[in-house]
Amino acid sequence: MTAMTSLIMETRGIVKRYGHVTALGGVDFELRDGEVLAVIGDNGAGKSTLVKVLSGAINPDEGEVLLDGQAIHFSSPLDARIRGIETVYQELAVAPALDIASNLYLGRELRRAGPLGRWLRMLDKPKMKREAQRHMDELKFRLPGITHAVEDLSGGQRQGVAVARAAVFARKLVIMDEPTAALGVRETGQVLDLIKAIRDRGLPVILISHNMPNVFEVADRIHVMRLGRRVALTDPKSHSMADVVAIMTGAMPGTDPVPEA
């Protein structure tokens, strides 16, 4: 596979303005098949806006988004999900009172076969529990039990449920916005292992993070943003953590054109 044919998602010259403020000033972006691509930058660099464009939450003012080489237009996040893109936001979208299996299938509940499911809309809870356990086993994510309520789980385990749900239903890629924020060391390790497991299953991951050690542990490449533009596209093998931080803050020149202040 060449680099061009292995591109899953791409943007060309994405611009997004909010009044007189330019949040994205012509961003190019490339996600390859089977990689973890980290997106980093200081506050105000444009990371969140880029994620919203990629996940269908907002439409760019200029530029285009391509999926599998074809230009696409997302009308909503649901449209992106229909096309196989799942997003895990920093604010967890879980139902604490429901069990793990119910959360995994939240909005995608399985109905019982025959008239009971078709006409009475009865859910096939035993099947959802079996499938949820199988998915968790495949991802090697340890939980106390698939029937436990999410509100009884630790912060890392709750995040793991949200990440696992994205991994189960994503067909193209998974976007993660600060998935380890506010987690302890042990819980962060669980989530990072889950990200690696998703990559190992062949799904590319876009990881937005401020945590440089986390980025250097799981990322295959690093997309560095500053002032609404990409200033470098590198990887942990070619640049040290100090180098990447220097590029991000402007102390070291990047490989892409430096945006004007």
C-alpha positions as YAML, in Angstrom:
chain: A
units: angstrom
residues:
- id: 1
  name: MET
  ca: [0.00, 0.00, 0.00]
- id: 2
  name: THR
  ca: [1.27, 3.43, -0.86]
- id: 3
  name: ALA
  ca: [0.81, 6.36, 1.50]
- id: 4
  name: MET
  ca: [-1.81, 7.80, -0.85]
- id: 5
  name: THR
  ca: [-3.94, 4.68, -1.18]
- id: 6
  name: SER
  ca: [-3.80, 4.00, 2.58]
- id: 7
  name: LEU
  ca: [-5.31, 7.37, 3.51]
- id: 8
  name: ILE
  ca: [-8.58, 6.89, 5.37]
- id: 9
  name: MET
  ca: [-9.46, 10.51, 6.11]
- id: 10
  name: GLU
  ca: [-8.00, 13.71, 4.72]
- id: 11
  name: THR
  ca: [-8.69, 17.43, 4.84]
- id: 12
  name: ARG
  ca: [-7.48, 20.05, 2.41]
- id: 13
  name: GLY
  ca: [-7.30, 23.71, 3.32]
- id: 14
  name: ILE
  ca: [-9.96, 23.61, 6.03]
- id: 15
  name: VAL
  ca: [-10.97, 27.11, 7.19]
- id: 16
  name: LYS
  ca: [-13.39, 27.89, 10.01]
- id: 17
  name: ARG
  ca: [-14.14, 31.40, 11.18]
- id: 18
  name: TYR
  ca: [-16.19, 32.70, 14.09]
- id: 19
  name: GLY
  ca: [-16.78, 36.33, 13.27]
- id: 20
  name: HIS
  ca: [-13.38, 38.01, 13.10]
- id: 21
  name: VAL
  ca: [-11.66, 35.02, 14.75]
- id: 22
  name: THR
  ca: [-10.13, 32.38, 12.49]
- id: 23
  name: ALA
  ca: [-10.14, 29.09, 14.40]
- id: 24
  name: LEU
  ca: [-8.73, 27.08, 11.48]
- id: 25
  name: GLY
  ca: [-6.65, 28.87, 8.87]
- id: 26
  name: GLY
  ca: [-6.27, 26.31, 6.08]
- id: 27
  name: VAL
  ca: [-5.58, 23.00, 7.81]
- id: 28
  name: ASP
  ca: [-4.33, 19.96, 5.91]
- id: 29
  name: PHE
  ca: [-4.74, 16.63, 7.67]
- id: 30
  name: GLU
  ca: [-4.07, 13.00, 6.74]
- id: 31
  name: LEU
  ca: [-5.02, 9.87, 8.67]
- id: 32
  name: ARG
  ca: [-3.55, 6.59, 7.46]
- id: 33
  name: ASP
  ca: [-5.00, 3.14, 7.79]
- id: 34
  name: GLY
  ca: [-4.17, 1.33, 11.04]
- id: 35
  name: GLU
  ca: [-2.38, 4.16, 12.86]
- id: 36
  name: VAL
  ca: [-2.81, 6.27, 15.97]
- id: 37
  name: LEU
  ca: [-2.45, 9.89, 14.89]
- id: 38
  name: ALA
  ca: [-2.08, 12.32, 17.79]
- id: 39
  name: VAL
  ca: [-3.25, 15.93, 17.37]
- id: 40
  name: ILE
  ca: [-1.53, 18.31, 19.79]
- id: 41
  name: GLY
  ca: [-1.36, 22.05, 20.37]
- id: 42
  name: ASP
  ca: [-1.76, 24.72, 23.03]
- id: 43
  name: ASN
  ca: [-5.18, 26.04, 24.02]
- id: 44
  name: GLY
  ca: [-6.61, 27.95, 21.09]
- id: 45
  name: ALA
  ca: [-4.51, 26.07, 18.52]
- id: 46
  name: GLY
  ca: [-7.64, 24.76, 16.79]
- id: 47
  name: LYS
  ca: [-7.66, 21.13, 17.95]
- id: 48
  name: SER
  ca: [-11.26, 21.09, 19.17]
- id: 49
  name: THR
  ca: [-12.52, 22.87, 16.07]
- id: 50
  name: LEU
  ca: [-10.73, 20.39, 13.83]
- id: 51
  name: VAL
  ca: [-12.27, 17.49, 15.76]
- id: 52
  name: LYS
  ca: [-15.73, 19.01, 15.35]
- id: 53
  name: VAL
  ca: [-15.19, 19.27, 11.61]
- id: 54
  name: LEU
  ca: [-13.99, 15.66, 11.36]
- id: 55
  name: SER
  ca: [-16.87, 14.37, 13.50]
- id: 56
  name: GLY
  ca: [-19.58, 16.32, 11.68]
- id: 57
  name: ALA
  ca: [-20.41, 18.68, 14.55]
- id: 58
  name: ILE
  ca: [-19.61, 21.80, 12.48]
- id: 59
  name: ASN
  ca: [-19.18, 22.58, 8.81]
- id: 60
  name: PRO
  ca: [-16.03, 24.34, 7.55]
- id: 61
  name: ASP
  ca: [-16.27, 27.66, 5.75]
- id: 62
  name: GLU
  ca: [-13.70, 26.59, 3.17]
- id: 63
  name: GLY
  ca: [-11.80, 23.47, 2.17]
- id: 64
  name: GLU
  ca: [-12.91, 19.87, 1.90]
- id: 65
  name: VAL
  ca: [-12.98, 16.64, 3.89]
- id: 66
  name: LEU
  ca: [-12.28, 13.34, 2.15]
- id: 67
  name: LEU
  ca: [-13.10, 9.84, 3.34]
- id: 68
  name: ASP
  ca: [-11.44, 7.00, 1.41]
- id: 69
  name: GLY
  ca: [-10.43, 9.55, -1.21]
- id: 70
  name: GLN
  ca: [-13.98, 10.82, -1.80]
- id: 71
  name: ALA
  ca: [-15.10, 14.33, -0.85]
- id: 72
  name: ILE
  ca: [-17.84, 14.19, 1.76]
- id: 73
  name: HIS
  ca: [-20.13, 16.60, 3.59]
- id: 74
  name: PHE
  ca: [-21.37, 15.77, 7.07]
- id: 75
  name: SER
  ca: [-24.71, 17.32, 7.93]
- id: 76
  name: SER
  ca: [-24.47, 16.18, 11.57]
- id: 77
  name: PRO
  ca: [-22.50, 13.90, 13.92]
- id: 78
  name: LEU
  ca: [-25.10, 11.22, 13.17]
- id: 79
  name: ASP
  ca: [-24.16, 11.45, 9.50]
- id: 80
  name: ALA
  ca: [-20.51, 10.83, 10.44]
- id: 81
  name: ARG
  ca: [-21.53, 7.84, 12.56]
- id: 82
  name: ILE
  ca: [-23.51, 6.39, 9.68]
- id: 83
  name: ARG
  ca: [-20.31, 6.56, 7.63]
- id: 84
  name: GLY
  ca: [-18.42, 4.60, 10.28]
- id: 85
  name: ILE
  ca: [-16.82, 7.40, 12.33]
- id: 86
  name: GLU
  ca: [-17.20, 7.18, 16.11]
- id: 87
  name: THR
  ca: [-16.16, 9.94, 18.51]
- id: 88
  name: VAL
  ca: [-15.36, 9.73, 22.22]
- id: 89
  name: TYR
  ca: [-15.59, 13.15, 23.86]
- id: 90
  name: GLN
  ca: [-13.94, 14.29, 27.06]
- id: 91
  name: GLU
  ca: [-17.38, 14.62, 28.64]
- id: 92
  name: LEU
  ca: [-18.45, 10.98, 28.88]
- id: 93
  name: ALA
  ca: [-21.69, 10.10, 27.11]
- id: 94
  name: VAL
  ca: [-22.67, 7.21, 29.35]
- id: 95
  name: ALA
  ca: [-25.84, 6.43, 31.30]
- id: 96
  name: PRO
  ca: [-24.60, 5.85, 34.87]
- id: 97
  name: ALA
  ca: [-27.72, 3.99, 36.07]
- id: 98
  name: LEU
  ca: [-27.55, 1.43, 33.24]
- id: 99
  name: ASP
  ca: [-25.29, -1.61, 33.19]
- id: 100
  name: ILE
  ca: [-22.22, -1.99, 30.98]
- id: 101
  name: ALA
  ca: [-23.98, -4.02, 28.29]
- id: 102
  name: SER
  ca: [-26.83, -1.48, 28.04]
- id: 103
  name: ASN
  ca: [-24.32, 1.35, 27.74]
- id: 104
  name: LEU
  ca: [-22.37, -0.47, 25.05]
- id: 105
  name: TYR
  ca: [-25.54, -0.80, 22.97]
- id: 106
  name: LEU
  ca: [-26.98, 2.58, 23.93]
- id: 107
  name: GLY
  ca: [-28.95, 3.82, 20.91]
- id: 108
  name: ARG
  ca: [-28.24, 0.56, 19.06]
- id: 109
  name: GLU
  ca: [-30.23, -1.86, 21.18]
- id: 110
  name: LEU
  ca: [-30.79, -5.37, 19.81]
- id: 111
  name: ARG
  ca: [-34.38, -6.53, 19.55]
- id: 112
  name: ARG
  ca: [-35.66, -10.03, 19.99]
- id: 113
  name: ALA
  ca: [-36.30, -12.07, 16.88]
- id: 114
  name: GLY
  ca: [-39.78, -12.42, 15.42]
- id: 115
  name: PRO
  ca: [-42.98, -10.60, 16.37]
- id: 116
  name: LEU
  ca: [-41.80, -9.84, 19.92]
- id: 117
  name: GLY
  ca: [-39.04, -7.66, 18.60]
- id: 118
  name: ARG
  ca: [-40.71, -6.40, 15.46]
- id: 119
  name: TRP
  ca: [-44.11, -5.49, 16.87]
- id: 120
  name: LEU
  ca: [-43.64, -5.29, 20.64]
- id: 121
  name: ARG
  ca: [-40.09, -3.87, 20.38]
- id: 122
  name: MET
  ca: [-38.80, -6.17, 23.11]
- id: 123
  name: LEU
  ca: [-35.05, -6.01, 23.64]
- id: 124
  name: ASP
  ca: [-32.81, -9.06, 23.45]
- id: 125
  name: LYS
  ca: [-30.97, -8.36, 26.70]
- id: 126
  name: PRO
  ca: [-29.30, -11.79, 26.99]
- id: 127
  name: LYS
  ca: [-27.77, -11.40, 23.52]
- id: 128
  name: MET
  ca: [-26.59, -7.87, 24.28]
- id: 129
  name: LYS
  ca: [-24.89, -9.14, 27.44]
- id: 130
  name: ARG
  ca: [-23.21, -12.01, 25.58]
- id: 131
  name: GLU
  ca: [-22.03, -9.76, 22.76]
- id: 132
  name: ALA
  ca: [-20.87, -7.05, 25.15]
- id: 133
  name: GLN
  ca: [-18.79, -9.58, 27.08]
- id: 134
  name: ARG
  ca: [-17.31, -10.93, 23.85]
- id: 135
  name: HIS
  ca: [-16.33, -7.45, 22.68]
- id: 136
  name: MET
  ca: [-14.72, -6.62, 26.02]
- id: 137
  name: ASP
  ca: [-12.81, -9.89, 25.95]
- id: 138
  name: GLU
  ca: [-11.55, -9.17, 22.43]
- id: 139
  name: LEU
  ca: [-10.36, -5.74, 23.53]
- id: 140
  name: LYS
  ca: [-8.79, -7.31, 26.64]
- id: 141
  name: PHE
  ca: [-10.46, -4.71, 28.86]
- id: 142
  name: ARG
  ca: [-11.07, -5.98, 32.37]
- id: 143
  name: LEU
  ca: [-14.32, -5.13, 34.12]
- id: 144
  name: PRO
  ca: [-15.93, -6.46, 37.31]
- id: 145
  name: GLY
  ca: [-18.86, -7.85, 35.34]
- id: 146
  name: ILE
  ca: [-20.92, -6.95, 32.32]
- id: 147
  name: THR
  ca: [-24.07, -6.50, 34.48]
- id: 148
  name: HIS
  ca: [-22.51, -3.89, 36.80]
- id: 149
  name: ALA
  ca: [-23.99, -0.41, 36.69]
- id: 150
  name: VAL
  ca: [-21.64, 2.13, 35.14]
- id: 151
  name: GLU
  ca: [-22.05, 4.40, 38.17]
- id: 152
  name: ASP
  ca: [-20.26, 1.73, 40.25]
- id: 153
  name: LEU
  ca: [-17.18, 1.78, 38.00]
- id: 154
  name: SER
  ca: [-14.02, 3.84, 38.38]
- id: 155
  name: GLY
  ca: [-13.39, 6.83, 36.13]
- id: 156
  name: GLY
  ca: [-11.02, 4.84, 33.95]
- id: 157
  name: GLN
  ca: [-13.48, 1.97, 33.61]
- id: 158
  name: ARG
  ca: [-16.27, 4.37, 32.63]
- id: 159
  name: GLN
  ca: [-14.02, 5.90, 30.02]
- id: 160
  name: GLY
  ca: [-13.16, 2.39, 28.87]
- id: 161
  name: VAL
  ca: [-16.84, 1.62, 28.30]
- id: 162
  name: ALA
  ca: [-17.21, 4.74, 26.15]
- id: 163
  name: VAL
  ca: [-14.05, 3.92, 24.19]
- id: 164
  name: ALA
  ca: [-15.07, 0.27, 23.76]
- id: 165
  name: ARG
  ca: [-18.49, 1.32, 22.44]
- id: 166
  name: ALA
  ca: [-16.78, 3.45, 19.80]
- id: 167
  name: ALA
  ca: [-14.44, 0.61, 18.88]
- id: 168
  name: VAL
  ca: [-17.28, -1.90, 18.54]
- id: 169
  name: PHE
  ca: [-19.37, 0.17, 16.15]
- id: 170
  name: ALA
  ca: [-16.73, 2.16, 14.22]
- id: 171
  name: ARG
  ca: [-16.11, 0.88, 10.70]
- id: 172
  name: LYS
  ca: [-13.68, 3.57, 9.49]
- id: 173
  name: LEU
  ca: [-12.04, 5.32, 12.43]
- id: 174
  name: VAL
  ca: [-12.31, 6.40, 16.04]
- id: 175
  name: ILE
  ca: [-11.79, 9.98, 17.26]
- id: 176
  name: MET
  ca: [-10.83, 10.47, 20.92]
- id: 177
  name: ASP
  ca: [-10.85, 13.90, 22.54]
- id: 178
  name: GLU
  ca: [-8.68, 13.92, 25.69]
- id: 179
  name: PRO
  ca: [-9.67, 10.37, 26.74]
- id: 180
  name: THR
  ca: [-7.27, 10.29, 29.71]
- id: 181
  name: ALA
  ca: [-8.09, 13.71, 31.17]
- id: 182
  name: ALA
  ca: [-8.61, 13.64, 34.96]
- id: 183
  name: LEU
  ca: [-7.67, 9.95, 35.19]
- id: 184
  name: GLY
  ca: [-5.12, 8.46, 37.57]
- id: 185
  name: VAL
  ca: [-1.98, 6.65, 36.44]
- id: 186
  name: ARG
  ca: [-3.49, 3.15, 36.59]
- id: 187
  name: GLU
  ca: [-6.73, 4.21, 34.88]
- id: 188
  name: THR
  ca: [-4.80, 6.08, 32.20]
- id: 189
  name: GLY
  ca: [-2.82, 2.94, 31.50]
- id: 190
  name: GLN
  ca: [-6.05, 0.99, 30.99]
- id: 191
  name: VAL
  ca: [-7.34, 3.49, 28.44]
- id: 192
  name: LEU
  ca: [-4.00, 3.62, 26.59]
- id: 193
  name: ASP
  ca: [-3.98, -0.18, 26.39]
- id: 194
  name: LEU
  ca: [-7.48, 0.00, 24.94]
- id: 195
  name: ILE
  ca: [-6.33, 2.49, 22.29]
- id: 196
  name: LYS
  ca: [-3.53, 0.11, 21.31]
- id: 197
  name: ALA
  ca: [-6.01, -2.77, 21.13]
- id: 198
  name: ILE
  ca: [-8.22, -0.75, 18.78]
- id: 199
  name: ARG
  ca: [-5.24, -0.03, 16.53]
- id: 200
  name: ASP
  ca: [-4.24, -3.68, 16.61]
- id: 201
  name: ARG
  ca: [-7.71, -4.56, 15.31]
- id: 202
  name: GLY
  ca: [-6.94, -2.41, 12.27]
- id: 203
  name: LEU
  ca: [-8.97, 0.71, 13.14]
- id: 204
  name: PRO
  ca: [-7.15, 4.04, 12.85]
- id: 205
  name: VAL
  ca: [-7.44, 6.38, 15.82]
- id: 206
  name: ILE
  ca: [-7.27, 10.17, 16.03]
- id: 207
  name: LEU
  ca: [-6.09, 11.07, 19.53]
- id: 208
  name: ILE
  ca: [-6.37, 14.64, 20.80]
- id: 209
  name: SER
  ca: [-4.30, 15.06, 23.95]
- id: 210
  name: HIS
  ca: [-2.30, 17.52, 26.05]
- id: 211
  name: ASN
  ca: [-0.44, 14.68, 27.75]
- id: 212
  name: MET
  ca: [2.88, 14.29, 25.97]
- id: 213
  name: PRO
  ca: [3.93, 11.03, 27.69]
- id: 214
  name: ASN
  ca: [0.62, 9.49, 26.62]
- id: 215
  name: VAL
  ca: [1.10, 10.74, 23.08]
- id: 216
  name: PHE
  ca: [4.60, 9.33, 22.85]
- id: 217
  name: GLU
  ca: [3.45, 5.99, 24.24]
- id: 218
  name: VAL
  ca: [0.72, 5.26, 21.69]
- id: 219
  name: ALA
  ca: [1.07, 7.61, 18.69]
- id: 220
  name: ASP
  ca: [2.53, 6.52, 15.36]
- id: 221
  name: ARG
  ca: [2.56, 10.09, 14.06]
- id: 222
  name: ILE
  ca: [1.98, 13.51, 15.61]
- id: 223
  name: HIS
  ca: [0.03, 16.36, 13.98]
- id: 224
  name: VAL
  ca: [1.22, 19.60, 15.64]
- id: 225
  name: MET
  ca: [-1.05, 22.65, 15.54]
- id: 226
  name: ARG
  ca: [-0.44, 26.29, 16.40]
- id: 227
  name: LEU
  ca: [-2.64, 29.34, 15.81]
- id: 228
  name: GLY
  ca: [-5.16, 27.42, 13.73]
- id: 229
  name: ARG
  ca: [-2.65, 25.79, 11.39]
- id: 230
  name: ARG
  ca: [-0.59, 22.63, 11.19]
- id: 231
  name: VAL
  ca: [3.04, 23.49, 11.79]
- id: 232
  name: ALA
  ca: [4.51, 19.98, 11.73]
- id: 233
  name: LEU
  ca: [3.71, 16.34, 11.06]
- id: 234
  name: THR
  ca: [6.23, 14.12, 12.76]
- id: 235
  name: ASP
  ca: [6.56, 10.92, 14.77]
- id: 236
  name: PRO
  ca: [8.02, 9.94, 18.14]
- id: 237
  name: LYS
  ca: [10.97, 8.21, 16.47]
- id: 238
  name: SER
  ca: [12.26, 11.28, 14.65]
- id: 239
  name: HIS
  ca: [11.69, 13.95, 17.32]
- id: 240
  name: SER
  ca: [12.05, 13.95, 21.09]
- id: 241
  name: MET
  ca: [9.27, 15.06, 23.39]
- id: 242
  name: ALA
  ca: [11.16, 18.30, 24.05]
- id: 243
  name: ASP
  ca: [11.45, 18.93, 20.29]
- id: 244
  name: VAL
  ca: [7.73, 18.42, 19.72]
- id: 245
  name: VAL
  ca: [6.83, 20.75, 22.59]
- id: 246
  name: ALA
  ca: [9.24, 23.35, 21.20]
- id: 247
  name: ILE
  ca: [7.60, 23.13, 17.77]
- id: 248
  name: MET
  ca: [4.16, 23.37, 19.35]
- id: 249
  name: THR
  ca: [5.06, 26.53, 21.27]
- id: 250
  name: GLY
  ca: [7.02, 28.15, 18.43]
- id: 251
  name: ALA
  ca: [10.44, 27.83, 20.07]
- id: 252
  name: MET
  ca: [11.54, 25.56, 17.21]
- id: 253
  name: PRO
  ca: [10.51, 25.93, 13.55]
- id: 254
  name: GLY
  ca: [8.12, 23.32, 12.21]
- id: 255
  name: THR
  ca: [8.15, 21.48, 8.91]
- id: 256
  name: ASP
  ca: [4.95, 23.13, 7.67]
- id: 257
  name: PRO
  ca: [4.62, 26.88, 7.04]
- id: 258
  name: VAL
  ca: [4.48, 28.76, 10.32]
- id: 259
  name: PRO
  ca: [1.16, 30.62, 10.69]
- id: 260
  name: GLU
  ca: [1.27, 34.36, 10.94]
- id: 261
  name: ALA
  ca: [0.43, 35.81, 14.33]
...
